[in-house]
Amino acid sequence: MRLLTSRQARELDHISMVDMGILGQSLMGNAGKCISNRARTLISDIKNPLILILCGKGNNGGDGFAAASELYHHKYIVHIHSIIREEEIKGDSLQFYNHCKSLTLPMTFGLVVPNMGKPDLIIDALLGTGLKGTLKDDFLNLINWANQKKTKIISVDIPSGLSSNSGTVNNDAIIADDTITFGSPKLGMYFRNGPEFCGNIILEDIGFPKIDITNLKGLRWRLLSEDIIKDSFNKPKLDMHKHASGKVLIIAGSSGMTGAAILATYGALRCGAGLTITTAPSSINDVYERSIIEGMTLPLDDNNSGFLKMSNFEQIMEKMNWADCVLLGPGLGRDASTQELIINLVERIDKPLILDADGLFPFSNNLDPLNDREFPLIITPHFGELSRLIGIRTDLIISDFPSIMTNVMRTFQKTILAKQVPVCVLEGEEATVNISGNPGLATAGTGDVLSGIISGLCAKGMSSFNAASIGAFVHGKASDLVVAENGYRGQIASDLLAKIPDVLKKYERA
């Protein structure tokens, strides 16, 4: 399912009305009917309910006026409160306002709602996708007033106060039971705080053209469809053998961070990789040997330092012909010689490469060496790593993620798995939003499992984009199974490994 940024939503409005000649009044009238229908369902068990409709400026307020007249015609008690004065209502909204006025519906104006008792339903048609910056105190007071009524709330298009791009909330936002949205859901409904404030997301068709036939600018954001997962896990052939199941070379771990290498290795094996080789500083190879009993290790001389160095480069490169895919970075550390090794490996590895964690550090403020790679590359940064890579502060990335990533992908020609909330995978003009997973993943080592999962899928021949997207889904779904049994706080990264097969077996087809 396509998701839209606020800019794309405005562009869809323009294409509909200007390029395709669809009347704005028709769209608004249809929106009003959809809102009315949902409102009637939500309060069907209440006798003589009072419905308060909060109307703002622009089309969102107009949708509220349209809903008010529809509800009136169905014999409901409606009170309209507009935060703008009558003389400020313009465009298509004015027609529906005037119709409400002709019906003598009770109306009040301003940023303070007069005392009317407790409404049985509040329809939030205040801001929609038009939120910019922070809310003014008077507006914030109005939102707090609505939330404190502890009554049912329907938001129109998106809850007022919630960013339609980032899913962030400045101070406060309407907490809706239902959010009715038109054309396509907005990114902010699924990002960060969006699900908490939107409640049930209800997509309605009010006459917009089909999204996929419109040429909207920017990335094509989509919710990850389970269909792609169902099509990706066929039952193995009867004569399948381990060398044909995908071979992963894992360059990871150092003294104090051996767990990263172990978790990544088992992530790859649990996703079906037939063979793994995990490089190990020879002084700590016994830790790897004791823990990775289903995979092989490659001890490399480290002079008892506990980390890999540039001197290990040729021995690692000798294994490239063996590998189908390479994972580079988890737990390698940041010694200067290790970083030099990483830079040279990224340049020379001629297999699909997943670059994670410490593997990203040498490329701070310089994506060019990554872009210059001839062969497939997936990078898996969390926000701190992404900030270093692109030279933009973390808080700015969070607040304007879609716009920033659109700019990054104009020049970056590889695959990015951004560990934001939720995980997003970007390549070219495509971007998937993964909605599996939960806050219990915020614990050490889960990212290592994820990179291992992706490498296992890549080794089996998946494209970079599909491996990253499906890997994120499997990783999040495994965590959801853990949480269902054990709750959020007790989850540790190794718990995920046992649940990966439970996720995959649901999608394996004969």
C-alpha positions in Angstrom: 0.0 0.0 0.0 1.3 3.4 -0.9 2.0 6.0 1.7 2.2 9.7 1.1 4.3 12.6 2.5 2.4 15.9 3.1 3.9 17.3 0.0 2.7 14.4 -2.1 -0.7 14.6 -0.5 -0.9 18.3 -1.7 0.4 17.3 -5.1 -2.4 14.6 -5.4 -5.0 17.3 -4.6 -3.5 19.5 -7.3 -3.4 16.7 -9.9 -6.9 15.7 -9.1 -8.5 19.1 -9.4 -6.3 21.0 -11.9 -4.9 18.3 -14.2 -7.9 15.8 -14.1 -10.7 18.3 -13.5 -12.2 16.6 -10.4 -14.2 19.1 -8.5 -12.9 20.0 -5.0 -16.5 20.2 -3.8 -17.1 16.7 -4.9 -14.0 15.4 -3.0 -15.0 17.3 0.1 -18.6 16.2 -0.1 -17.5 12.6 -0.4 -15.2 13.0 2.5 -18.1 14.4 4.6 -20.1 11.3 3.8 -17.3 8.9 4.8 -16.8 10.8 8.1 -20.5 10.8 8.8 -20.8 7.0 8.1 -17.9 6.2 10.5 -19.3 8.5 13.2 -22.7 6.9 13.0 -21.1 3.4 13.4 -19.0 4.6 16.3 -21.9 5.9 18.4 -24.6 3.5 17.2 -25.2 2.3 20.8 -25.7 5.8 22.3 -29.1 7.3 22.5 -29.4 11.0 21.3 -25.6 11.5 21.1 -24.1 15.0 20.9 -21.4 15.3 18.2 -18.9 18.2 18.4 -17.1 18.9 15.2 -13.9 21.0 15.5 -13.2 22.7 12.2 -9.9 24.4 11.3 -8.6 26.4 8.3 -8.6 25.0 4.8 -9.9 21.7 3.4 -9.7 19.8 6.7 -12.2 22.2 8.2 -14.3 22.0 5.0 -14.4 18.2 5.5 -15.7 18.9 9.0 -18.5 21.2 7.7 -19.4 18.6 5.0 -19.7 15.9 7.7 -21.8 18.2 9.9 -24.5 18.6 7.2 -24.5 14.9 6.5 -25.0 14.0 10.2 -27.7 16.7 10.5 -29.6 15.0 7.6 -29.4 11.7 9.5 -31.1 13.5 12.5 -28.0 13.7 14.8 -27.4 16.5 17.2 -24.4 18.4 15.9 -22.4 21.4 17.2 -19.8 23.0 15.0 -16.9 24.9 16.6 -14.7 26.7 14.1 -11.3 28.0 15.3 -11.3 30.7 12.5 -13.8 33.4 12.1 -16.6 33.3 9.5 -14.9 35.8 7.2 -11.7 33.6 7.1 -13.5 30.6 5.7 -12.7 30.3 2.0 -12.7 28.1 -1.1 -14.7 24.9 -1.2 -15.0 25.0 2.6 -17.1 28.1 2.3 -19.8 26.3 0.3 -20.2 23.6 3.0 -20.0 26.2 5.8 -22.8 28.2 4.2 -24.9 25.0 3.8 -24.5 24.3 7.5 -25.4 27.9 8.2 -28.6 27.6 6.1 -29.5 24.5 8.2 -29.2 26.7 11.3 -26.7 24.3 12.9 -25.3 25.7 16.2 -21.9 27.2 15.6 -19.3 28.8 17.8 -15.9 30.3 17.0 -12.5 30.8 18.5 -9.8 28.8 20.2 -11.9 28.2 23.3 -14.9 25.9 23.1 -17.9 27.2 25.1 -19.2 25.0 28.0 -21.6 22.5 26.5 -21.2 19.5 28.7 -19.4 16.3 27.5 -19.9 15.4 23.8 -20.4 11.8 22.9 -18.1 12.1 19.9 -15.6 14.7 18.8 -14.6 15.0 15.1 -11.2 16.5 14.8 -11.1 18.4 11.5 -8.6 21.0 12.8 -5.3 20.6 11.0 -5.0 17.5 8.9 -1.7 17.4 7.0 -1.2 21.1 7.3 0.8 21.1 10.6 3.9 23.2 10.4 6.3 23.7 13.3 5.1 23.7 16.9 1.6 24.3 18.1 0.8 27.7 19.7 -0.3 27.6 23.3 -4.0 28.4 22.5 -4.1 25.6 20.0 -2.4 23.3 22.4 -5.0 24.1 25.0 -7.7 23.2 22.6 -6.1 19.8 21.9 -5.6 19.1 25.6 -9.3 20.1 26.2 -10.4 17.5 23.6 -8.2 14.7 24.9 -9.3 15.4 28.5 -13.0 14.9 27.6 -12.3 11.1 27.5 -14.8 10.7 24.8 -14.6 9.0 21.4 -12.6 11.0 18.8 -12.5 10.7 15.0 -9.6 12.5 13.3 -9.9 13.6 9.7 -6.9 12.7 7.5 -4.5 12.7 10.5 -4.7 13.6 14.2 -4.1 17.3 14.7 -0.6 17.9 16.2 0.9 14.7 14.6 3.4 15.3 11.9 2.2 13.7 8.7 5.8 13.2 7.6 7.8 12.1 10.6 5.1 10.8 13.1 6.6 13.1 15.7 4.5 15.2 18.2 5.4 18.6 19.4 4.0 19.0 22.9 0.7 17.1 22.2 -1.7 15.8 19.6 -5.2 14.6 19.4 -5.5 11.0 20.6 -8.0 9.5 18.1 -10.0 6.3 18.3 -10.3 6.3 14.5 -8.4 8.2 11.8 -10.2 8.5 8.5 -7.7 9.3 5.7 -8.2 9.8 2.0 -6.3 9.0 -1.2 -3.6 7.1 0.7 -2.4 6.9 4.3 0.3 9.4 5.3 3.7 8.4 6.4 3.4 9.9 9.9 0.6 7.5 10.7 3.1 4.7 10.7 6.2 6.5 11.8 7.3 6.8 15.5 4.3 8.0 17.5 1.8 7.7 14.7 0.1 4.4 15.6 -0.3 5.6 19.2 -2.3 8.7 18.2 -4.1 7.4 15.1 -6.0 4.5 16.6 -7.7 2.6 13.8 -6.6 3.8 10.4 -9.5 3.8 7.9 -8.7 4.5 4.3 -11.6 5.8 2.2 -12.0 6.4 -1.5 -13.5 9.9 -2.1 -12.7 10.1 -5.9 -8.9 10.7 -6.1 -7.2 9.1 -9.1 -5.4 5.9 -8.4 -2.1 6.6 -6.7 0.0 4.3 -8.9 -1.1 6.1 -12.1 0.0 9.5 -10.8 3.5 10.8 -11.1 4.1 12.1 -7.6 7.5 13.6 -6.9 9.8 12.0 -4.4 10.3 8.5 -3.2 7.5 5.9 -3.6 6.8 4.9 0.0 5.0 1.7 0.6 4.0 -0.5 3.5 5.8 -3.8 3.1 3.3 -6.3 1.7 3.4 -9.9 3.0 2.8 -11.0 -0.5 6.4 -10.4 -1.4 7.4 -12.6 1.6 5.0 -15.4 0.6 6.6 -15.4 -2.8 10.1 -15.7 -1.5 10.3 -18.9 0.6 9.6 -21.9 -1.5 10.2 -25.4 -0.1 13.8 -26.4 -0.9 14.3 -28.9 -3.7 14.8 -32.5 -2.7 18.4 -32.6 -3.9 19.4 -29.3 -2.3 22.8 -29.4 -0.5 24.5 -27.0 1.8 26.9 -25.5 -0.8 23.9 -24.5 -2.9 22.0 -23.0 0.0 24.1 -19.9 0.3 27.5 -19.3 1.8 28.2 -16.3 4.0 31.5 -14.9 5.0 31.1 -12.9 8.2 33.9 -10.4 9.1 32.9 -9.4 12.6 33.8 -9.3 16.3 36.8 -8.4 18.4 37.8 -8.7 22.1 34.8 -7.6 24.2 32.5 -7.9 21.2 32.6 -11.5 20.2 28.8 -11.7 20.7 28.2 -9.5 17.6 29.9 -12.1 15.4 28.1 -15.0 17.0 24.7 -13.4 16.8 25.2 -12.4 13.2 26.4 -15.9 12.3 23.3 -17.5 13.8 21.1 -14.9 12.1 22.4 -16.0 8.8 22.1 -19.7 9.6 18.6 -19.4 10.9 17.5 -17.8 7.7 18.7 -20.8 5.7 22.3 -20.1 4.8 23.9 -23.5 4.1 27.4 -22.5 5.3 29.1 -19.7 7.1 32.7 -18.8 7.8 33.3 -16.2 10.6 36.7 -14.5 10.8 38.2 -14.5 14.2 41.3 -12.8 15.8 43.3 -15.9 16.6 43.9 -14.9 20.2 40.1 -15.2 20.9 39.2 -17.8 18.3 38.4 -20.3 21.1 35.4 -18.1 22.0 34.1 -18.3 18.5 34.8 -22.1 18.2 32.9 -22.8 21.4 29.9 -20.7 20.5 29.5 -21.2 16.7 29.2 -25.0 16.6 27.2 -25.0 13.3 29.5 -22.6 11.4 33.2 -22.5 10.5 35.7 -20.0 11.8 38.7 -18.5 10.1 41.4 -17.7 12.7 43.6 -14.7 11.7 46.8 -13.7 13.4 46.3 -10.7 15.6 49.5 -10.6 17.7 47.2 -11.0 20.8 45.5 -7.7 20.1 42.0 -9.1 20.0 41.0 -7.3 16.7 41.6 -7.7 13.0 44.1 -5.5 11.1 45.1 -4.5 7.7 47.7 -7.4 7.8 44.7 -9.8 7.6 43.5 -8.4 4.3 45.0 -11.0 1.9 43.8 -14.0 4.0 40.3 -12.6 4.0 40.3 -11.9 0.3 41.3 -15.6 -0.3 37.8 -16.6 0.9 35.9 -14.4 -1.6 35.6 -17.0 -4.3 34.0 -19.3 -1.7 31.4 -16.8 -0.5 28.1 -15.9 -2.1 27.7 -12.9 0.2 29.8 -11.0 2.8 28.8 -9.3 6.1 31.3 -6.8 7.3 31.4 -4.7 10.5 29.5 -5.9 13.6 31.7 -5.6 16.6 35.0 -5.1 14.7 35.9 -2.0 16.7 37.5 1.2 15.6 41.2 0.7 15.8 42.9 2.6 13.0 44.3 -0.6 11.4 40.8 -2.2 11.6 39.3 0.8 9.9 41.9 0.7 7.1 41.1 -3.0 6.6 37.4 -2.1 6.2 38.0 0.6 3.6 40.1 -1.8 1.5 37.7 -4.6 1.8 34.8 -2.4 0.7 36.8 -1.4 -2.3 37.8 -5.0 -3.3 35.0 -7.3 -2.3 33.2 -8.3 -5.5 30.2 -10.1 -3.9 27.0 -8.6 -2.4 28.1 -6.9 0.8 26.2 -5.9 3.9 28.0 -3.2 5.8 26.9 -2.7 9.4 27.9 -1.1 12.7 31.7 -0.5 12.9 31.9 -1.2 9.2 30.2 2.2 8.6 32.5 4.3 10.7 35.3 4.9 8.1 32.8 6.5 5.8 31.6 9.3 8.0 30.7 12.3 5.9 31.8 10.5 2.8 29.4 8.2 1.0 31.4 8.3 -2.3 33.5 5.2 -1.7 30.3 3.3 -1.0 28.7 4.7 -4.1 31.7 3.8 -6.2 31.3 0.1 -5.5 30.4 -1.9 -8.7 28.7 -4.7 -6.7 25.6 -4.8 -4.6 25.8 -3.1 -1.2 23.4 -2.8 1.7 24.2 -0.4 4.6 22.3 -0.7 7.8 22.7 2.5 9.9 20.8 3.5 13.0 20.2 7.2 13.3 23.5 8.0 15.0 25.4 6.2 12.2 23.2 7.8 9.6 24.0 11.2 11.0 27.7 10.6 10.7 27.4 9.2 7.2 25.4 12.2 5.8 26.6 15.0 8.1 23.1 15.9 9.4 22.2 16.1 13.1 20.1 13.2 14.4 17.3 15.4 15.6 16.9 17.0 12.2 16.8 13.5 10.5 14.1 12.4 12.9 12.0 15.5 12.3 12.3 15.5 8.5 13.2 12.0 7.7 11.3 11.7 4.3 12.7 14.9 2.9 16.2 14.1 4.0 16.2 10.6 2.7 14.7 11.7 -0.6 17.7 14.0 -1.0 20.1 11.3 0.0 18.7 8.8 -2.5 19.1 11.3 -5.4 22.8 10.5 -5.4 23.2 7.3 -3.3 22.8 4.4 -5.6 22.9 1.5 -3.2 20.5 0.1 -0.6 19.9 1.7 2.8 18.2 0.0 5.7 17.5 2.8 8.1 16.9 1.6 11.7 14.3 4.2 12.5 10.9 3.6 13.9 9.7 1.7 12.0 12.6 0.3 9.9 12.7 1.7 6.3 14.5 0.2 3.3 15.4 2.6 0.5 16.8 1.9 -3.0 16.5 4.1 -6.1 13.0 5.7 -5.9 11.5 2.9 -3.8 11.1 2.9 0.0 9.4 0.2 2.1 8.1 0.8 5.6 8.2 -2.3 7.8 5.6 -2.4 10.6 6.6 -5.7 12.3 8.6 -5.3 15.5 8.3 -3.5 18.8 10.2 -1.5 21.4 11.6 -4.7 22.9 14.2 -4.6 20.1 15.9 -1.7 21.8 18.5 -3.9 23.3 22.1 -4.9 22.5 22.8 -7.3 19.7 19.4 -7.2 17.9 21.0 -5.3 15.0 23.7 -8.0 14.7 20.9 -10.6 14.3 19.3 -8.4 11.7 22.5 -8.0 9.6 23.0 -11.8 9.8 19.4 -12.4 8.6 19.9 -10.1 5.6 23.2 -11.7 4.7 21.6 -15.2 4.8 18.9 -14.0 2.4 21.3 -12.3 0.1 23.4 -15.5 -0.1 20.4 -17.4 -1.3 20.1 -15.1 -4.2 17.6 -12.4 -3.1 18.1 -8.9 -4.5 19.5 -6.3 -2.0 16.2 -4.5 -1.7 14.2 -7.6 -1.1 16.7 -9.1 1.3 16.8 -6.0 3.4 13.0 -5.5 3.3 12.2 -9.1 4.1 15.0 -9.4 6.6 13.5 -6.4 8.5 10.1 -8.1 8.5 11.4 -11.5 9.7 13.5 -9.8 12.4 10.5 -7.7 13.7 8.1 -10.6 13.5 10.5 -12.9 15.5 10.6 -10.2 18.2 6.8 -9.9 18.2 6.6 -13.7 18.9 9.1 -13.3 21.8 7.1 -10.4 23.3 3.9 -12.3 23.0 5.4 -14.9 25.3 7.8 -13.0 27.5 6.9 -9.3 27.4 9.1 -6.4 26.2 11.7 -5.9 28.9 13.0 -9.4 29.2 13.8 -9.8 25.5 17.5 -10.3 24.6 18.9 -10.6 21.1 19.5 -14.3 21.2 15.8 -14.9 21.9 15.1 -13.9 18.3 17.2 -16.7 16.9 14.8 -19.4 18.1 11.8 -17.6 16.7 13.1 -17.0 13.2 12.1 -20.6 12.1 8.6 -20.0 13.5 8.3 -16.9 11.3 9.7 -18.5 8.1 7.6 -21.7 8.3 4.4 -19.7 7.9 5.6 -18.5 4.5 7.4 -21.6 3.2 5.4 -23.0 0.2 5.5 -26.5 -1.1 
